[in-house]
Amino acid sequence: MTGADRNTSPRSPLVLLFRHLARDRQGTSGIEFALIAPILLMIYLGAFELSVGFNMSQKVSQATGTVADILSQKTEVTPTELDGMKNVALSIMAPFSISKYTLKVSGIRVTAPGVGVVAWSRDEKGGTPYAVNATVSVPSDLTVLNTFVVRSEFTVPYELMLFTPPGIKDNSLSIMNLSENYYYRQRVGLGISCSLCR
């Protein structure tokens, strides 16, 4: 059979159909988009969630430092003033709406490098998280004896969107606690008293 005969020989319809499908490129971009779109969506949502989480973390740090800074400028505090510190923290956290959080403020006298004694303490519920005269640890760089410091501890839960599939409520990865601790040395005087805190 010559080359001309091979070129003009009849082909089966099935072979022609497969060859036509192999050459057809219509719909390729749609398939590529269907494969790439979920990945792009996850990258976008992940970047959005990271930016929100970073912003919220900055506000937690700012709120914690502000509470300690305000109290460190006083020579005497009352339970009412200490209870009002949660309003300060929540105002700084705006526009984030915080329903569950923990806030602890404590007055601590440094008795040795890295060691302090609690003079008073208060939490967001008006309780006493640390007993008076309890020994607590403080940063080791606080080496001046009888220095009075205010410690503020603020913890806010942050709910992650990407780890909460629809219909699944109990997911340990869905909540991440953003927390910060600040120590501020007293600005004026030798101590901050709270005679009504006991």
C-alpha positions as CSV (number, residue, x, y, z in Angstrom):
1,M,0.0,0.0,0.0
2,T,1.4,3.4,-1.0
3,G,1.5,6.5,1.1
4,A,-1.4,8.0,-1.0
5,D,-3.5,4.9,-0.3
6,R,-2.8,5.2,3.5
7,N,-3.9,8.8,3.5
8,T,-7.2,8.1,1.7
9,S,-8.1,4.9,3.5
10,P,-11.3,5.0,5.5
11,R,-11.0,5.4,9.3
12,S,-13.4,4.1,11.8
13,P,-15.8,6.7,13.4
14,L,-14.6,5.8,16.9
15,V,-10.9,6.5,16.0
16,L,-12.0,9.8,14.5
17,L,-14.0,10.8,17.6
18,F,-11.0,10.1,19.9
19,R,-8.7,12.1,17.7
20,H,-11.1,15.0,17.7
21,L,-11.4,14.9,21.5
22,A,-7.7,14.8,21.9
23,R,-7.3,17.9,19.8
24,D,-10.2,19.8,21.4
25,R,-9.1,22.4,23.9
26,Q,-12.5,23.9,24.8
27,G,-13.2,23.9,28.5
28,T,-9.5,23.6,29.6
29,S,-9.5,26.9,31.3
30,G,-12.7,26.0,33.1
31,I,-11.2,22.9,34.5
32,E,-8.0,24.7,35.5
33,F,-10.1,27.4,37.3
34,A,-12.1,24.6,39.1
35,L,-8.8,23.1,40.4
36,I,-7.1,26.4,41.4
37,A,-10.1,28.4,42.7
38,P,-10.4,26.5,46.1
39,I,-6.6,27.0,46.7
40,L,-6.9,30.7,45.9
41,L,-9.9,31.0,48.2
42,M,-8.1,29.4,51.1
43,I,-5.1,31.6,50.6
44,Y,-7.3,34.7,50.6
45,L,-9.2,33.6,53.7
46,G,-6.0,32.6,55.4
47,A,-4.4,36.0,54.7
48,F,-7.6,37.8,55.9
49,E,-7.7,35.7,59.1
50,L,-4.0,36.3,59.8
51,S,-4.5,40.1,59.5
52,V,-7.5,40.1,61.8
53,G,-5.7,37.9,64.3
54,F,-2.6,40.1,64.2
55,N,-4.7,43.3,64.7
56,M,-6.5,41.7,67.6
57,S,-3.2,40.6,69.2
58,Q,-1.9,44.2,69.0
59,K,-5.0,45.5,70.7
60,V,-4.7,42.9,73.5
61,S,-1.1,44.0,74.0
62,Q,-2.1,47.7,74.0
63,A,-5.0,47.1,76.4
64,T,-2.8,45.1,78.9
65,G,-0.1,47.8,78.9
66,T,-2.6,50.6,79.3
67,V,-4.2,49.0,82.3
68,A,-0.8,48.6,84.1
69,D,0.3,52.1,83.0
70,I,-2.8,53.7,84.5
71,L,-2.5,51.9,87.9
72,S,1.2,52.5,88.2
73,Q,0.7,56.2,88.3
74,K,-1.4,56.0,91.6
75,T,-0.4,55.7,95.2
76,E,-3.7,54.2,96.3
77,V,-6.4,52.3,94.6
78,T,-9.9,51.1,95.5
79,P,-11.7,47.9,94.4
80,T,-14.0,50.2,92.3
81,E,-11.1,51.6,90.4
82,L,-9.6,48.1,89.9
83,D,-13.0,46.8,88.6
84,G,-13.2,49.7,86.2
85,M,-10.0,48.5,84.5
86,K,-12.0,46.0,82.5
87,N,-13.9,48.9,80.9
88,V,-10.6,50.4,79.9
89,A,-9.4,47.2,78.3
90,L,-12.7,46.5,76.5
91,S,-12.7,50.1,75.1
92,I,-9.3,49.6,73.6
93,M,-10.4,46.3,72.1
94,A,-13.1,48.1,70.0
95,P,-14.4,47.4,67.4
96,F,-13.8,43.7,68.4
97,S,-16.7,42.5,70.6
98,I,-15.3,40.6,73.5
99,S,-17.7,38.5,75.6
100,K,-15.3,36.0,77.2
101,Y,-12.0,37.2,78.6
102,T,-9.9,37.2,81.7
103,L,-8.3,40.3,83.2
104,K,-6.1,40.2,86.4
105,V,-4.4,43.2,87.9
106,S,-2.0,42.8,90.9
107,G,0.2,45.0,93.0
108,I,3.4,43.2,93.8
109,R,6.4,44.2,96.0
110,V,9.7,42.8,94.7
111,T,11.5,41.1,97.6
112,A,14.3,39.5,95.7
113,P,15.4,39.2,92.1
114,G,12.7,37.3,90.3
115,V,10.5,37.1,93.4
116,G,7.6,39.2,94.6
117,V,4.9,39.3,97.2
118,V,1.3,40.1,96.3
119,A,-0.1,43.2,98.1
120,W,-3.5,43.1,96.3
121,S,-5.1,41.6,93.3
122,R,-8.3,41.7,91.4
123,D,-9.9,40.0,88.4
124,E,-12.6,41.0,85.9
125,K,-15.3,39.4,88.1
126,G,-14.3,41.3,91.3
127,G,-12.5,38.2,92.7
128,T,-9.0,37.8,94.1
129,P,-7.0,35.7,91.7
130,Y,-3.9,35.8,93.9
131,A,-3.9,35.6,97.7
132,V,-2.5,38.6,99.6
133,N,1.1,37.9,100.8
134,A,1.4,35.1,98.3
135,T,4.8,34.7,96.7
136,V,4.9,35.1,92.9
137,S,7.5,35.2,90.3
138,V,8.4,38.4,88.5
139,P,10.9,39.1,85.7
140,S,14.4,38.5,86.8
141,D,15.6,42.0,85.6
142,L,13.5,43.5,88.4
143,T,16.5,43.4,90.8
144,V,15.8,46.5,93.0
145,L,14.5,45.3,96.3
146,N,11.2,46.7,97.6
147,T,10.3,48.0,94.2
148,F,6.5,48.1,93.7
149,V,5.2,46.9,90.3
150,V,1.7,46.5,88.8
151,R,1.1,43.4,86.8
152,S,-1.7,43.1,84.4
153,E,-2.7,39.9,82.7
154,F,-5.2,39.9,79.8
155,T,-6.4,36.9,77.8
156,V,-8.9,37.0,75.0
157,P,-10.1,34.0,73.0
158,Y,-9.9,34.3,69.2
159,E,-12.1,32.1,67.1
160,L,-10.5,30.8,63.9
161,M,-12.8,30.6,60.9
162,L,-10.7,28.2,58.9
163,F,-10.8,25.5,61.5
164,T,-14.6,25.5,62.1
165,P,-16.3,23.6,59.3
166,P,-20.1,23.9,59.2
167,G,-21.9,21.7,61.7
168,I,-18.8,21.1,63.8
169,K,-18.9,23.0,67.0
170,D,-16.5,21.2,69.3
171,N,-13.1,21.7,67.6
172,S,-10.1,22.3,69.8
173,L,-8.3,24.1,67.0
174,S,-11.1,26.7,66.5
175,I,-10.1,28.8,69.6
176,M,-6.7,30.4,70.1
177,N,-6.1,32.4,73.3
178,L,-4.4,35.8,72.8
179,S,-2.7,36.7,76.1
180,E,-0.3,39.3,77.3
181,N,1.4,40.1,80.7
182,Y,2.8,43.6,81.5
183,Y,4.8,44.8,84.5
184,Y,4.9,48.5,85.2
185,R,7.0,50.0,88.0
186,Q,5.3,52.5,90.2
187,R,5.9,56.0,89.1
188,V,5.5,57.9,92.4
189,G,6.0,56.8,96.0
190,L,7.1,53.5,97.5
191,G,3.9,51.5,97.0
192,I,0.3,51.4,95.9
193,S,-2.0,50.6,98.7
194,C,-5.5,49.2,98.5
195,S,-6.9,49.1,102.0
196,L,-10.4,47.9,100.9
197,C,-9.1,45.1,98.7
198,R,-8.7,42.6,101.5
